[in-house]
Amino acid sequence: MRTVVVEVTAEDIEKGEKEECERCPIACALLRSAGTARAFVDGSEMAAGDWEGMFPEIAQRVPMPPDAAEFVADFDEGRIVEPFTFTVELP
């Protein structure tokens, strides 16, 4: 496991797309922070790595930190969100 600090910026928020697992603000920030080919975010899990197909393997997924999960819910519901930083342990 490696510790990755993920900084969600105002630019990530501006460019992010609602309900898009690989294009939401957190996925954009995770992609940049992890330095991987792909990033995936859903309501309870996230992954960064390289995989074939639509979804990452279970072994690549990690639980989403509570503040990140709350951010995703707020963003997808159209509520105002602010830049923030969180830490995640990735395989």
PyMOL Python script that loads the backbone (N, CA, C, O; Angstrom):
from pymol import cmd

cmd.read_pdbstr("""\
ATOM      1  N   MET A   1       0.853  -1.184   0.000  1.00  0.00           N
ATOM      2  CA  MET A   1       0.000   0.000   0.000  1.00  0.00           C
ATOM      3  C   MET A   1       0.894   1.241   0.000  1.00  0.00           C
ATOM      4  O   MET A   1       1.997   1.243   0.548  1.00  0.00           O
ATOM      5  N   ARG A   2       0.387   2.272  -0.622  1.00  0.00           N
ATOM      6  CA  ARG A   2       1.110   3.547  -0.610  1.00  0.00           C
ATOM      7  C   ARG A   2       0.127   4.656  -0.251  1.00  0.00           C
ATOM      8  O   ARG A   2      -1.044   4.620  -0.628  1.00  0.00           O
ATOM      9  N   THR A   3       0.630   5.632   0.479  1.00  0.00           N
ATOM     10  CA  THR A   3      -0.192   6.767   0.883  1.00  0.00           C
ATOM     11  C   THR A   3      -0.145   7.832  -0.196  1.00  0.00           C
ATOM     12  O   THR A   3       0.929   8.236  -0.642  1.00  0.00           O
ATOM     13  N   VAL A   4      -1.323   8.283  -0.611  1.00  0.00           N
ATOM     14  CA  VAL A   4      -1.427   9.316  -1.636  1.00  0.00           C
ATOM     15  C   VAL A   4      -2.243  10.480  -1.075  1.00  0.00           C
ATOM     16  O   VAL A   4      -3.345  10.290  -0.561  1.00  0.00           O
ATOM     17  N   VAL A   5      -1.689  11.678  -1.181  1.00  0.00           N
ATOM     18  CA  VAL A   5      -2.404  12.892  -0.785  1.00  0.00           C
ATOM     19  C   VAL A   5      -3.101  13.412  -2.035  1.00  0.00           C
ATOM     20  O   VAL A   5      -2.455  13.685  -3.047  1.00  0.00           O
ATOM     21  N   VAL A   6      -4.423  13.547  -1.961  1.00  0.00           N
ATOM     22  CA  VAL A   6      -5.236  13.964  -3.092  1.00  0.00           C
ATOM     23  C   VAL A   6      -5.746  15.376  -2.834  1.00  0.00           C
ATOM     24  O   VAL A   6      -6.459  15.618  -1.859  1.00  0.00           O
ATOM     25  N   GLU A   7      -5.380  16.304  -3.708  1.00  0.00           N
ATOM     26  CA  GLU A   7      -5.817  17.684  -3.591  1.00  0.00           C
ATOM     27  C   GLU A   7      -6.838  17.973  -4.685  1.00  0.00           C
ATOM     28  O   GLU A   7      -6.495  18.038  -5.865  1.00  0.00           O
ATOM     29  N   VAL A   8      -8.089  18.143  -4.284  1.00  0.00           N
ATOM     30  CA  VAL A   8      -9.162  18.482  -5.213  1.00  0.00           C
ATOM     31  C   VAL A   8      -9.163  20.006  -5.350  1.00  0.00           C
ATOM     32  O   VAL A   8      -9.428  20.727  -4.388  1.00  0.00           O
ATOM     33  N   THR A   9      -8.866  20.479  -6.547  1.00  0.00           N
ATOM     34  CA  THR A   9      -8.729  21.918  -6.785  1.00  0.00           C
ATOM     35  C   THR A   9     -10.011  22.518  -7.357  1.00  0.00           C
ATOM     36  O   THR A   9     -10.937  21.804  -7.743  1.00  0.00           O
ATOM     37  N   ALA A  10     -10.038  23.851  -7.400  1.00  0.00           N
ATOM     38  CA  ALA A  10     -11.162  24.554  -8.031  1.00  0.00           C
ATOM     39  C   ALA A  10     -11.264  24.161  -9.503  1.00  0.00           C
ATOM     40  O   ALA A  10     -12.368  24.056 -10.038  1.00  0.00           O
ATOM     41  N   GLU A  11     -10.134  23.944 -10.157  1.00  0.00           N
ATOM     42  CA  GLU A  11     -10.145  23.526 -11.563  1.00  0.00           C
ATOM     43  C   GLU A  11     -10.752  22.128 -11.715  1.00  0.00           C
ATOM     44  O   GLU A  11     -11.494  21.878 -12.666  1.00  0.00           O
ATOM     45  N   ASP A  12     -10.445  21.220 -10.789  1.00  0.00           N
ATOM     46  CA  ASP A  12     -11.054  19.885 -10.825  1.00  0.00           C
ATOM     47  C   ASP A  12     -12.572  20.002 -10.714  1.00  0.00           C
ATOM     48  O   ASP A  12     -13.310  19.325 -11.429  1.00  0.00           O
ATOM     49  N   ILE A  13     -13.026  20.861  -9.817  1.00  0.00           N
ATOM     50  CA  ILE A  13     -14.463  21.055  -9.610  1.00  0.00           C
ATOM     51  C   ILE A  13     -15.105  21.642 -10.862  1.00  0.00           C
ATOM     52  O   ILE A  13     -16.180  21.207 -11.277  1.00  0.00           O
ATOM     53  N   GLU A  14     -14.455  22.618 -11.455  1.00  0.00           N
ATOM     54  CA  GLU A  14     -14.989  23.261 -12.655  1.00  0.00           C
ATOM     55  C   GLU A  14     -15.085  22.287 -13.830  1.00  0.00           C
ATOM     56  O   GLU A  14     -16.070  22.288 -14.568  1.00  0.00           O
ATOM     57  N   LYS A  15     -14.063  21.466 -13.994  1.00  0.00           N
ATOM     58  CA  LYS A  15     -14.015  20.542 -15.138  1.00  0.00           C
ATOM     59  C   LYS A  15     -14.725  19.219 -14.877  1.00  0.00           C
ATOM     60  O   LYS A  15     -15.031  18.490 -15.820  1.00  0.00           O
ATOM     61  N   GLY A  16     -14.991  18.898 -13.612  1.00  0.00           N
ATOM     62  CA  GLY A  16     -15.599  17.614 -13.264  1.00  0.00           C
ATOM     63  C   GLY A  16     -17.004  17.470 -13.808  1.00  0.00           C
ATOM     64  O   GLY A  16     -17.712  18.449 -14.045  1.00  0.00           O
ATOM     65  N   GLU A  17     -17.390  16.206 -14.001  1.00  0.00           N
ATOM     66  CA  GLU A  17     -18.721  15.891 -14.525  1.00  0.00           C
ATOM     67  C   GLU A  17     -19.509  15.090 -13.496  1.00  0.00           C
ATOM     68  O   GLU A  17     -18.999  14.130 -12.917  1.00  0.00           O
ATOM     69  N   LYS A  18     -20.749  15.491 -13.276  1.00  0.00           N
ATOM     70  CA  LYS A  18     -21.619  14.805 -12.323  1.00  0.00           C
ATOM     71  C   LYS A  18     -21.851  13.366 -12.758  1.00  0.00           C
ATOM     72  O   LYS A  18     -22.005  13.067 -13.943  1.00  0.00           O
ATOM     73  N   GLU A  19     -21.872  12.477 -11.756  1.00  0.00           N
ATOM     74  CA  GLU A  19     -22.205  11.067 -11.932  1.00  0.00           C
ATOM     75  C   GLU A  19     -21.353  10.360 -12.980  1.00  0.00           C
ATOM     76  O   GLU A  19     -21.821   9.436 -13.645  1.00  0.00           O
ATOM     77  N   GLU A  20     -20.109  10.791 -13.127  1.00  0.00           N
ATOM     78  CA  GLU A  20     -19.157  10.149 -14.051  1.00  0.00           C
ATOM     79  C   GLU A  20     -17.999   9.590 -13.224  1.00  0.00           C
ATOM     80  O   GLU A  20     -17.195  10.348 -12.682  1.00  0.00           O
ATOM     81  N   CYS A  21     -17.919   8.288 -13.133  1.00  0.00           N
ATOM     82  CA  CYS A  21     -16.940   7.610 -12.265  1.00  0.00           C
ATOM     83  C   CYS A  21     -15.488   7.958 -12.565  1.00  0.00           C
ATOM     84  O   CYS A  21     -14.649   7.934 -11.665  1.00  0.00           O
ATOM     85  N   GLU A  22     -15.184   8.280 -13.820  1.00  0.00           N
ATOM     86  CA  GLU A  22     -13.796   8.581 -14.180  1.00  0.00           C
ATOM     87  C   GLU A  22     -13.579  10.053 -14.512  1.00  0.00           C
ATOM     88  O   GLU A  22     -12.476  10.443 -14.895  1.00  0.00           O
ATOM     89  N   ARG A  23     -14.635  10.886 -14.367  1.00  0.00           N
ATOM     90  CA  ARG A  23     -14.477  12.296 -14.711  1.00  0.00           C
ATOM     91  C   ARG A  23     -15.037  13.253 -13.669  1.00  0.00           C
ATOM     92  O   ARG A  23     -15.192  14.443 -13.943  1.00  0.00           O
ATOM     93  N   CYS A  24     -15.342  12.749 -12.483  1.00  0.00           N
ATOM     94  CA  CYS A  24     -15.787  13.645 -11.411  1.00  0.00           C
ATOM     95  C   CYS A  24     -14.553  14.368 -10.856  1.00  0.00           C
ATOM     96  O   CYS A  24     -13.430  13.949 -11.137  1.00  0.00           O
ATOM     97  N   PRO A  25     -14.730  15.428 -10.084  1.00  0.00           N
ATOM     98  CA  PRO A  25     -13.567  16.162  -9.563  1.00  0.00           C
ATOM     99  C   PRO A  25     -12.589  15.296  -8.771  1.00  0.00           C
ATOM    100  O   PRO A  25     -11.375  15.465  -8.891  1.00  0.00           O
ATOM    101  N   ILE A  26     -13.105  14.374  -7.967  1.00  0.00           N
ATOM    102  CA  ILE A  26     -12.203  13.530  -7.179  1.00  0.00           C
ATOM    103  C   ILE A  26     -11.438  12.576  -8.079  1.00  0.00           C
ATOM    104  O   ILE A  26     -10.254  12.334  -7.841  1.00  0.00           O
ATOM    105  N   ALA A  27     -12.072  12.027  -9.101  1.00  0.00           N
ATOM    106  CA  ALA A  27     -11.360  11.149 -10.039  1.00  0.00           C
ATOM    107  C   ALA A  27     -10.254  11.921 -10.757  1.00  0.00           C
ATOM    108  O   ALA A  27      -9.157  11.397 -10.948  1.00  0.00           O
ATOM    109  N   CYS A  28     -10.535  13.158 -11.153  1.00  0.00           N
ATOM    110  CA  CYS A  28      -9.513  13.987 -11.813  1.00  0.00           C
ATOM    111  C   CYS A  28      -8.329  14.228 -10.877  1.00  0.00           C
ATOM    112  O   CYS A  28      -7.175  14.111 -11.287  1.00  0.00           O
ATOM    113  N   ALA A  29      -8.618  14.560  -9.629  1.00  0.00           N
ATOM    114  CA  ALA A  29      -7.558  14.816  -8.652  1.00  0.00           C
ATOM    115  C   ALA A  29      -6.799  13.537  -8.313  1.00  0.00           C
ATOM    116  O   ALA A  29      -5.575  13.564  -8.181  1.00  0.00           O
ATOM    117  N   LEU A  30      -7.504  12.424  -8.171  1.00  0.00           N
ATOM    118  CA  LEU A  30      -6.876  11.142  -7.864  1.00  0.00           C
ATOM    119  C   LEU A  30      -5.959  10.710  -9.003  1.00  0.00           C
ATOM    120  O   LEU A  30      -4.860  10.211  -8.759  1.00  0.00           O
ATOM    121  N   LEU A  31      -6.395  10.895 -10.225  1.00  0.00           N
ATOM    122  CA  LEU A  31      -5.582  10.559 -11.395  1.00  0.00           C
ATOM    123  C   LEU A  31      -4.256  11.314 -11.360  1.00  0.00           C
ATOM    124  O   LEU A  31      -3.189  10.735 -11.562  1.00  0.00           O
ATOM    125  N   ARG A  32      -4.342  12.591 -11.105  1.00  0.00           N
ATOM    126  CA  ARG A  32      -3.144  13.436 -11.048  1.00  0.00           C
ATOM    127  C   ARG A  32      -2.252  13.048  -9.865  1.00  0.00           C
ATOM    128  O   ARG A  32      -1.037  12.930 -10.021  1.00  0.00           O
ATOM    129  N   SER A  33      -2.835  12.852  -8.704  1.00  0.00           N
ATOM    130  CA  SER A  33      -2.071  12.573  -7.483  1.00  0.00           C
ATOM    131  C   SER A  33      -1.434  11.192  -7.494  1.00  0.00           C
ATOM    132  O   SER A  33      -0.310  11.022  -7.021  1.00  0.00           O
ATOM    133  N   ALA A  34      -2.138  10.212  -8.027  1.00  0.00           N
ATOM    134  CA  ALA A  34      -1.626   8.839  -8.024  1.00  0.00           C
ATOM    135  C   ALA A  34      -0.663   8.589  -9.170  1.00  0.00           C
ATOM    136  O   ALA A  34       0.146   7.662  -9.116  1.00  0.00           O
ATOM    137  N   GLY A  35      -0.746   9.422 -10.220  1.00  0.00           N
ATOM    138  CA  GLY A  35       0.145   9.253 -11.362  1.00  0.00           C
ATOM    139  C   GLY A  35      -0.106   7.964 -12.117  1.00  0.00           C
ATOM    140  O   GLY A  35       0.832   7.328 -12.599  1.00  0.00           O
ATOM    141  N   THR A  36      -1.366   7.575 -12.223  1.00  0.00           N
ATOM    142  CA  THR A  36      -1.738   6.339 -12.903  1.00  0.00           C
ATOM    143  C   THR A  36      -2.482   6.632 -14.200  1.00  0.00           C
ATOM    144  O   THR A  36      -2.820   7.777 -14.500  1.00  0.00           O
ATOM    145  N   ALA A  37      -2.726   5.574 -14.955  1.00  0.00           N
ATOM    146  CA  ALA A  37      -3.410   5.719 -16.238  1.00  0.00           C
ATOM    147  C   ALA A  37      -4.903   5.993 -16.080  1.00  0.00           C
ATOM    148  O   ALA A  37      -5.507   6.669 -16.912  1.00  0.00           O
ATOM    149  N   ARG A  38      -5.493   5.463 -15.007  1.00  0.00           N
ATOM    150  CA  ARG A  38      -6.935   5.626 -14.801  1.00  0.00           C
ATOM    151  C   ARG A  38      -7.242   5.837 -13.326  1.00  0.00           C
ATOM    152  O   ARG A  38      -6.488   5.428 -12.443  1.00  0.00           O
ATOM    153  N   ALA A  39      -8.374   6.488 -13.090  1.00  0.00           N
ATOM    154  CA  ALA A  39      -8.892   6.643 -11.729  1.00  0.00           C
ATOM    155  C   ALA A  39     -10.395   6.421 -11.780  1.00  0.00           C
ATOM    156  O   ALA A  39     -11.048   6.764 -12.765  1.00  0.00           O
ATOM    157  N   PHE A  40     -10.941   5.845 -10.715  1.00  0.00           N
ATOM    158  CA  PHE A  40     -12.346   5.476 -10.648  1.00  0.00           C
ATOM    159  C   PHE A  40     -12.880   5.867  -9.284  1.00  0.00           C
ATOM    160  O   PHE A  40     -12.220   5.644  -8.269  1.00  0.00           O
ATOM    161  N   VAL A  41     -14.065   6.447  -9.251  1.00  0.00           N
ATOM    162  CA  VAL A  41     -14.692   6.859  -7.996  1.00  0.00           C
ATOM    163  C   VAL A  41     -16.173   6.525  -8.059  1.00  0.00           C
ATOM    164  O   VAL A  41     -16.845   6.852  -9.037  1.00  0.00           O
ATOM    165  N   ASP A  42     -16.684   5.876  -7.020  1.00  0.00           N
ATOM    166  CA  ASP A  42     -18.132   5.739  -6.893  1.00  0.00           C
ATOM    167  C   ASP A  42     -18.512   6.154  -5.481  1.00  0.00           C
ATOM    168  O   ASP A  42     -17.677   6.703  -4.762  1.00  0.00           O
ATOM    169  N   GLY A  43     -19.719   5.913  -5.075  1.00  0.00           N
ATOM    170  CA  GLY A  43     -20.173   6.417  -3.786  1.00  0.00           C
ATOM    171  C   GLY A  43     -19.461   5.881  -2.566  1.00  0.00           C
ATOM    172  O   GLY A  43     -19.492   6.507  -1.506  1.00  0.00           O
ATOM    173  N   SER A  44     -18.804   4.707  -2.698  1.00  0.00           N
ATOM    174  CA  SER A  44     -18.174   4.122  -1.523  1.00  0.00           C
ATOM    175  C   SER A  44     -16.744   3.628  -1.750  1.00  0.00           C
ATOM    176  O   SER A  44     -16.044   3.293  -0.795  1.00  0.00           O
ATOM    177  N   GLU A  45     -16.308   3.583  -3.018  1.00  0.00           N
ATOM    178  CA  GLU A  45     -14.979   3.068  -3.328  1.00  0.00           C
ATOM    179  C   GLU A  45     -14.268   3.954  -4.346  1.00  0.00           C
ATOM    180  O   GLU A  45     -14.889   4.738  -5.064  1.00  0.00           O
ATOM    181  N   MET A  46     -12.936   3.801  -4.384  1.00  0.00           N
ATOM    182  CA  MET A  46     -12.147   4.480  -5.402  1.00  0.00           C
ATOM    183  C   MET A  46     -10.996   3.570  -5.789  1.00  0.00           C
ATOM    184  O   MET A  46     -10.624   2.663  -5.044  1.00  0.00           O
ATOM    185  N   ALA A  47     -10.434   3.827  -6.972  1.00  0.00           N
ATOM    186  CA  ALA A  47      -9.290   3.044  -7.441  1.00  0.00           C
ATOM    187  C   ALA A  47      -8.451   3.917  -8.349  1.00  0.00           C
ATOM    188  O   ALA A  47      -8.950   4.836  -8.998  1.00  0.00           O
ATOM    189  N   ALA A  48      -7.166   3.610  -8.380  1.00  0.00           N
ATOM    190  CA  ALA A  48      -6.248   4.259  -9.309  1.00  0.00           C
ATOM    191  C   ALA A  48      -5.312   3.180  -9.816  1.00  0.00           C
ATOM    192  O   ALA A  48      -4.754   2.415  -9.030  1.00  0.00           O
ATOM    193  N   GLY A  49      -5.141   3.118 -11.122  1.00  0.00           N
ATOM    194  CA  GLY A  49      -4.273   2.091 -11.680  1.00  0.00           C
ATOM    195  C   GLY A  49      -4.443   1.985 -13.174  1.00  0.00           C
ATOM    196  O   GLY A  49      -4.686   2.976 -13.862  1.00  0.00           O
ATOM    197  N   ASP A  50      -4.313   0.771 -13.666  1.00  0.00           N
ATOM    198  CA  ASP A  50      -4.429   0.486 -15.086  1.00  0.00           C
ATOM    199  C   ASP A  50      -5.237  -0.795 -15.219  1.00  0.00           C
ATOM    200  O   ASP A  50      -4.804  -1.847 -14.749  1.00  0.00           O
ATOM    201  N   TRP A  51      -6.389  -0.724 -15.844  1.00  0.00           N
ATOM    202  CA  TRP A  51      -7.227  -1.910 -16.008  1.00  0.00           C
ATOM    203  C   TRP A  51      -7.925  -1.864 -17.349  1.00  0.00           C
ATOM    204  O   TRP A  51      -8.077  -0.805 -17.958  1.00  0.00           O
ATOM    205  N   GLU A  52      -8.343  -3.024 -17.791  1.00  0.00           N
ATOM    206  CA  GLU A  52      -9.103  -3.161 -19.031  1.00  0.00           C
ATOM    207  C   GLU A  52     -10.589  -3.075 -18.695  1.00  0.00           C
ATOM    208  O   GLU A  52     -10.996  -3.437 -17.591  1.00  0.00           O
ATOM    209  N   GLY A  53     -11.379  -2.612 -19.615  1.00  0.00           N
ATOM    210  CA  GLY A  53     -12.820  -2.589 -19.414  1.00  0.00           C
ATOM    211  C   GLY A  53     -13.286  -1.386 -18.625  1.00  0.00           C
ATOM    212  O   GLY A  53     -12.539  -0.437 -18.387  1.00  0.00           O
ATOM    213  N   MET A  54     -14.550  -1.456 -18.224  1.00  0.00           N
ATOM    214  CA  MET A  54     -15.189  -0.308 -17.600  1.00  0.00           C
ATOM    215  C   MET A  54     -14.800  -0.114 -16.137  1.00  0.00           C
ATOM    216  O   MET A  54     -14.595   1.018 -15.698  1.00  0.00           O
ATOM    217  N   PHE A  55     -14.696  -1.203 -15.377  1.00  0.00           N
ATOM    218  CA  PHE A  55     -14.499  -1.090 -13.936  1.00  0.00           C
ATOM    219  C   PHE A  55     -13.183  -1.719 -13.481  1.00  0.00           C
ATOM    220  O   PHE A  55     -12.737  -2.709 -14.060  1.00  0.00           O
ATOM    221  N   PRO A  56     -12.563  -1.152 -12.450  1.00  0.00           N
ATOM    222  CA  PRO A  56     -11.333  -1.742 -11.908  1.00  0.00           C
ATOM    223  C   PRO A  56     -11.630  -3.035 -11.164  1.00  0.00           C
ATOM    224  O   PRO A  56     -12.744  -3.251 -10.689  1.00  0.00           O
ATOM    225  N   GLU A  57     -10.623  -3.886 -11.071  1.00  0.00           N
ATOM    226  CA  GLU A  57     -10.754  -5.126 -10.308  1.00  0.00           C
ATOM    227  C   GLU A  57     -10.979  -4.798  -8.839  1.00  0.00           C
ATOM    228  O   GLU A  57     -10.567  -3.745  -8.352  1.00  0.00           O
ATOM    229  N   ILE A  58     -11.629  -5.701  -8.154  1.00  0.00           N
ATOM    230  CA  ILE A  58     -11.917  -5.524  -6.725  1.00  0.00           C
ATOM    231  C   ILE A  58     -10.628  -5.271  -5.942  1.00  0.00           C
ATOM    232  O   ILE A  58     -10.627  -4.461  -5.015  1.00  0.00           O
ATOM    233  N   ALA A  59      -9.534  -5.946  -6.298  1.00  0.00           N
ATOM    234  CA  ALA A  59      -8.274  -5.803  -5.569  1.00  0.00           C
ATOM    235  C   ALA A  59      -7.691  -4.397  -5.672  1.00  0.00           C
ATOM    236  O   ALA A  59      -6.879  -4.009  -4.832  1.00  0.00           O
ATOM    237  N   GLN A  60      -8.087  -3.631  -6.678  1.00  0.00           N
ATOM    238  CA  GLN A  60      -7.573  -2.273  -6.846  1.00  0.00           C
ATOM    239  C   GLN A  60      -8.418  -1.238  -6.102  1.00  0.00           C
ATOM    240  O   GLN A  60      -7.994  -0.092  -5.946  1.00  0.00           O
ATOM    241  N   ARG A  61      -9.589  -1.624  -5.649  1.00  0.00           N
ATOM    242  CA  ARG A  61     -10.512  -0.687  -5.012  1.00  0.00           C
ATOM    243  C   ARG A  61     -10.218  -0.540  -3.522  1.00  0.00           C
ATOM    244  O   ARG A  61      -9.847  -1.500  -2.848  1.00  0.00           O
ATOM    245  N   VAL A  62     -10.391   0.672  -3.029  1.00  0.00           N
ATOM    246  CA  VAL A  62     -10.246   0.951  -1.603  1.00  0.00           C
ATOM    247  C   VAL A  62     -11.460   1.757  -1.151  1.00  0.00           C
ATOM    248  O   VAL A  62     -12.083   2.447  -1.959  1.00  0.00           O
ATOM    249  N   PRO A  63     -11.800   1.674   0.131  1.00  0.00           N
ATOM    250  CA  PRO A  63     -12.925   2.467   0.629  1.00  0.00           C
ATOM    251  C   PRO A  63     -12.656   3.963   0.458  1.00  0.00           C
ATOM    252  O   PRO A  63     -11.535   4.435   0.647  1.00  0.00           O
ATOM    253  N   MET A  64     -13.695   4.681   0.102  1.00  0.00           N
ATOM    254  CA  MET A  64     -13.569   6.123  -0.038  1.00  0.00           C
ATOM    255  C   MET A  64     -13.638   6.772   1.350  1.00  0.00           C
ATOM    256  O   MET A  64     -14.522   6.437   2.139  1.00  0.00           O
ATOM    257  N   PRO A  65     -12.723   7.691   1.656  1.00  0.00           N
ATOM    258  CA  PRO A  65     -12.810   8.390   2.944  1.00  0.00           C
ATOM    259  C   PRO A  65     -14.162   9.104   3.072  1.00  0.00           C
ATOM    260  O   PRO A  65     -14.706   9.573   2.072  1.00  0.00           O
ATOM    261  N   PRO A  66     -14.710   9.191   4.292  1.00  0.00           N
ATOM    262  CA  PRO A  66     -16.030   9.806   4.480  1.00  0.00           C
ATOM    263  C   PRO A  66     -16.161  11.217   3.901  1.00  0.00           C
ATOM    264  O   PRO A  66     -17.192  11.543   3.313  1.00  0.00           O
ATOM    265  N   ASP A  67     -15.129  12.064   4.056  1.00  0.00           N
ATOM    266  CA  ASP A  67     -15.252  13.423   3.528  1.00  0.00           C
ATOM    267  C   ASP A  67     -15.277  13.424   2.004  1.00  0.00           C
ATOM    268  O   ASP A  67     -15.930  14.276   1.402  1.00  0.00           O
ATOM    269  N   ALA A  68     -14.580  12.487   1.374  1.00  0.00           N
ATOM    270  CA  ALA A  68     -14.607  12.386  -0.086  1.00  0.00           C
ATOM    271  C   ALA A  68     -15.962  11.866  -0.565  1.00  0.00           C
ATOM    272  O   ALA A  68     -16.489  12.337  -1.573  1.00  0.00           O
ATOM    273  N   ALA A  69     -16.524  10.896   0.155  1.00  0.00           N
ATOM    274  CA  ALA A  69     -17.844  10.368  -0.205  1.00  0.00           C
ATOM    275  C   ALA A  69     -18.911  11.457  -0.083  1.00  0.00           C
ATOM    276  O   ALA A  69     -19.807  11.550  -0.922  1.00  0.00           O
ATOM    277  N   GLU A  70     -18.811  12.268   0.949  1.00  0.00           N
ATOM    278  CA  GLU A  70     -19.755  13.380   1.134  1.00  0.00           C
ATOM    279  C   GLU A  70     -19.607  14.401   0.005  1.00  0.00           C
ATOM    280  O   GLU A  70     -20.601  14.922  -0.501  1.00  0.00           O
ATOM    281  N   PHE A  71     -18.371  14.683  -0.385  1.00  0.00           N
ATOM    282  CA  PHE A  71     -18.110  15.603  -1.488  1.00  0.00           C
ATOM    283  C   PHE A  71     -18.776  15.088  -2.770  1.00  0.00           C
ATOM    284  O   PHE A  71     -19.442  15.853  -3.468  1.00  0.00           O
ATOM    285  N   VAL A  72     -18.602  13.804  -3.083  1.00  0.00           N
ATOM    286  CA  VAL A  72     -19.188  13.226  -4.297  1.00  0.00           C
ATOM    287  C   VAL A  72     -20.710  13.368  -4.270  1.00  0.00           C
ATOM    288  O   VAL A  72     -21.318  13.768  -5.263  1.00  0.00           O
ATOM    289  N   ALA A  73     -21.318  13.041  -3.141  1.00  0.00           N
ATOM    290  CA  ALA A  73     -22.777  13.152  -3.027  1.00  0.00           C
ATOM    291  C   ALA A  73     -23.224  14.590  -3.234  1.00  0.00           C
ATOM    292  O   ALA A  73     -24.187  14.840  -3.960  1.00  0.00           O
ATOM    293  N   ASP A  74     -22.547  15.522  -2.614  1.00  0.00           N
ATOM    294  CA  ASP A  74     -22.907  16.941  -2.763  1.00  0.00           C
ATOM    295  C   ASP A  74     -22.729  17.397  -4.209  1.00  0.00           C
ATOM    296  O   ASP A  74     -23.606  18.058  -4.765  1.00  0.00           O
ATOM    297  N   PHE A  75     -21.597  17.045  -4.819  1.00  0.00           N
ATOM    298  CA  PHE A  75     -21.326  17.447  -6.198  1.00  0.00           C
ATOM    299  C   PHE A  75     -22.380  16.876  -7.144  1.00  0.00           C
ATOM    300  O   PHE A  75     -22.912  17.594  -7.991  1.00  0.00           O
ATOM    301  N   ASP A  76     -22.678  15.592  -7.000  1.00  0.00           N
ATOM    302  CA  ASP A  76     -23.665  14.956  -7.879  1.00  0.00           C
ATOM    303  C   ASP A  76     -25.060  15.531  -7.706  1.00  0.00           C
ATOM    304  O   ASP A  76     -25.860  15.516  -8.641  1.00  0.00           O
ATOM    305  N   GLU A  77     -25.360  16.042  -6.504  1.00  0.00           N
ATOM    306  CA  GLU A  77     -26.680  16.635  -6.245  1.00  0.00           C
ATOM    307  C   GLU A  77     -26.735  18.124  -6.613  1.00  0.00           C
ATOM    308  O   GLU A  77     -27.777  18.762  -6.467  1.00  0.00           O
ATOM    309  N   GLY A  78     -25.620  18.669  -7.088  1.00  0.00           N
ATOM    310  CA  GLY A  78     -25.602  20.062  -7.511  1.00  0.00           C
ATOM    311  C   GLY A  78     -25.384  21.067  -6.394  1.00  0.00           C
ATOM    312  O   GLY A  78     -25.569  22.268  -6.588  1.00  0.00           O
ATOM    313  N   ARG A  79     -24.990  20.580  -5.225  1.00  0.00           N
ATOM    314  CA  ARG A  79     -24.707  21.493  -4.120  1.00  0.00           C
ATOM    315  C   ARG A  79     -23.321  22.122  -4.310  1.00  0.00           C
ATOM    316  O   ARG A  79     -22.478  21.575  -5.021  1.00  0.00           O
ATOM    317  N   ILE A  80     -23.102  23.240  -3.688  1.00  0.00           N
ATOM    318  CA  ILE A  80     -21.813  23.934  -3.782  1.00  0.00           C
ATOM    319  C   ILE A  80     -20.760  23.139  -3.023  1.00  0.00           C
ATOM    320  O   ILE A  80     -20.969  22.749  -1.875  1.00  0.00           O
ATOM    321  N   VAL A  81     -19.635  22.906  -3.671  1.00  0.00           N
ATOM    322  CA  VAL A  81     -18.517  22.206  -3.043  1.00  0.00           C
ATOM    323  C   VAL A  81     -17.275  23.078  -3.146  1.00  0.00           C
ATOM    324  O   VAL A  81     -17.173  23.932  -4.027  1.00  0.00           O
ATOM    325  N   GLU A  82     -16.352  22.859  -2.253  1.00  0.00           N
ATOM    326  CA  GLU A  82     -15.120  23.649  -2.182  1.00  0.00           C
ATOM    327  C   GLU A  82     -13.911  22.736  -2.352  1.00  0.00           C
ATOM    328  O   GLU A  82     -13.996  21.539  -2.081  1.00  0.00           O
ATOM    329  N   PRO A  83     -12.792  23.289  -2.795  1.00  0.00           N
ATOM    330  CA  PRO A  83     -11.557  22.505  -2.858  1.00  0.00           C
ATOM    331  C   PRO A  83     -11.211  21.944  -1.471  1.00  0.00           C
ATOM    332  O   PRO A  83     -11.485  22.574  -0.449  1.00  0.00           O
ATOM    333  N   PHE A  84     -10.615  20.767  -1.455  1.00  0.00           N
ATOM    334  CA  PHE A  84     -10.183  20.158  -0.195  1.00  0.00           C
ATOM    335  C   PHE A  84      -9.121  19.112  -0.497  1.00  0.00           C
ATOM    336  O   PHE A  84      -8.872  18.771  -1.654  1.00  0.00           O
ATOM    337  N   THR A  85      -8.508  18.615   0.554  1.00  0.00           N
ATOM    338  CA  THR A  85      -7.449  17.616   0.442  1.00  0.00           C
ATOM    339  C   THR A  85      -7.767  16.447   1.356  1.00  0.00           C
ATOM    340  O   THR A  85      -8.279  16.629   2.460  1.00  0.00           O
ATOM    341  N   PHE A  86      -7.457  15.240   0.883  1.00  0.00           N
ATOM    342  CA  PHE A  86      -7.624  14.058   1.715  1.00  0.00           C
ATOM    343  C   PHE A  86      -6.485  13.077   1.406  1.00  0.00           C
ATOM    344  O   PHE A  86      -5.788  13.209   0.399  1.00  0.00           O
ATOM    345  N   THR A  87      -6.319  12.112   2.278  1.00  0.00           N
ATOM    346  CA  THR A  87      -5.283  11.092   2.117  1.00  0.00           C
ATOM    347  C   THR A  87      -5.945   9.738   1.960  1.00  0.00           C
ATOM    348  O   THR A  87      -6.934   9.439   2.628  1.00  0.00           O
ATOM    349  N   VAL A  88      -5.392   8.915   1.065  1.00  0.00           N
ATOM    350  CA  VAL A  88      -5.928   7.584   0.837  1.00  0.00           C
ATOM    351  C   VAL A  88      -4.778   6.595   0.681  1.00  0.00           C
ATOM    352  O   VAL A  88      -3.720   6.942   0.155  1.00  0.00           O
ATOM    353  N   GLU A  89      -4.985   5.376   1.135  1.00  0.00           N
ATOM    354  CA  GLU A  89      -4.017   4.291   0.968  1.00  0.00           C
ATOM    355  C   GLU A  89      -4.408   3.486  -0.264  1.00  0.00           C
ATOM    356  O   GLU A  89      -5.492   2.905  -0.313  1.00  0.00           O
ATOM    357  N   LEU A  90      -3.525   3.452  -1.260  1.00  0.00           N
ATOM    358  CA  LEU A  90      -3.793   2.730  -2.496  1.00  0.00           C
ATOM    359  C   LEU A  90      -2.899   1.505  -2.607  1.00  0.00           C
ATOM    360  O   LEU A  90      -1.758   1.522  -2.144  1.00  0.00           O
ATOM    361  N   PRO A  91      -3.412   0.435  -3.222  1.00  0.00           N
ATOM    362  CA  PRO A  91      -2.580  -0.761  -3.414  1.00  0.00           C
ATOM    363  C   PRO A  91      -1.470  -0.499  -4.429  1.00  0.00           C
ATOM    364  O   PRO A  91      -0.673  -1.392  -4.716  1.00  0.00           O
TER     365      PRO A  91
END
""", "prot")
cmd.dss("prot")
cmd.show_as("cartoon", "prot")
cmd.util.cbc("prot")
cmd.orient("prot")
